[in-house]
Amino acid sequence: MARVKLDGVTKQYGDEIAVEDMNLDIRDGEFVCLVGPSGCGKSTTLETIAGLEKPTEGTVHIGDRDVTRLPPKDRGIAMVFQNIALFPHMNVYKNISFGLRLRNFEQDEIDRRVEQAADIVQLEGLLERQPSELSGGQQQRVAIARAIVRDPEVFLMDEPLANLDAKLRVHMRTELQRLHNELDTTIIYVTHDQAEAMTMSDRIAVINDGHLQQIDPPLTCYNEPANLFVAGFIGSPSMNFVEGEMTQTGIQTEHFDVAVDDAAADLDVGDEVTMGVRPEDIYQVENAPGVSTTDVIEATVDVTEPMGDEIFVYLTLSEQTGELRTSDAVATASDQLLMSVDPDVDLDIGESVSVVMDRTKVHLFDTASGNAIVHDVTAPAESTSDPTGSTAD
């Protein structure tokens, strides 16, 4: 196990900056997911930690060592890639032990490590099989076992579940959590799938355009996003966003107003803000919880999407209906809201509904900078979490 620290790491390819001034402090034994859209720099960050890429600026430490200029083999790391890359002509035993045999380990030690790794990832009885005789999940476990036998200080995983089907991905997420608990080692995991990040990690590092946006526990990123990007990226479906202007009493938007207590005392009348609210925090008036809610907002049901355990209801605030939009489009449209309701709620297309928002779950962001202002418009304003990792020791 080892602590991993990136200090001011920048990686530049010609005129293009893939990662800029990345500061990460990952604790010994921690499971951290690097998450973000394609091309955001998360894989480049992982490859810099691994030594597959050399940083243009900055340093990388693993444990007490500065490994910035060390080759991958000397960093005490093991990688698991999206491409499983098993040798098709070797059986499971030979695939797992390949790296040990290259390093001329004694046969007894190789056998011990392979047996231990196979037991950890539940490959007992499969060591003589060829990769073609294994399922996708079993092949992925072979790749993980091949990393385990190296007894690394840090596991680096680059979207290892991306090629598996949805059901198998859910199963393998559980397996990786069990593996982390059993090995108690540091794992840095790259994914664009926020479900993987939310369910597996101790902390999530959200990256966009090569910049670290926030690093915090999953629920902190969900409930207290540092900025508009994190608020929109974390959570499925996305958070609703409505632009407005501060008045003497609260926020004035195109279609409705929201009263704001002294939470926004530092804002001036006329300041432009973006209000965010998640679909589960919008309620029909008759189902509103016993909390501080907004005034009633009149809307029309545009589209419904039954999901089994809930129904997504697309609401139109204007008189324009019938235009099908994706959840992301709804999240940013000024005349649209997305609400989630219980599966037994019966709503018809074109039906008028009265809804309210839970003001304790209304987020305010500065429209110009995108930074969060407050995550509850009924309470005194508090400083939001440091996007570079306020929860670190």
Buried (B, 14 or more C-beta within 10 A) or exposed (E): BBBBBBBEBBBBEEEEBBBBBBBBBBBBBBBBBBBBEEEBBBBBBBBBBBBBBEBBBBBBBBBEBEBBEBEBEEBBBBBBBBEBEBEEEBBBBBBBBBBBEEEEBEEEEBBEBBBEBBEBBEBEEBBEBBBEEBEBBBBBBBBBBBBBBBBBBBBBBBBBBBBBEEEBBBEBBEBBBEBBEEBEBBBBBBBBBBEBBBBBBBBBBBBBBBBBBBBBBBEBBBBBBBBBBBBBBBBEBBBBBBBBEBBEEBBEBEBBBBBBBEBBEEBEEEBEBBBBBBBBBBBBEEEBEEEBBBEEBEBBBBBBEEEEEBBBBBBBBEEEBEEEBEBEBBBBBEBBBBBBBEEEBEBEEEEEBEBBBBBBBBBBBBBEEBEBBBBBBBBEBEEBBEBBBBEBE
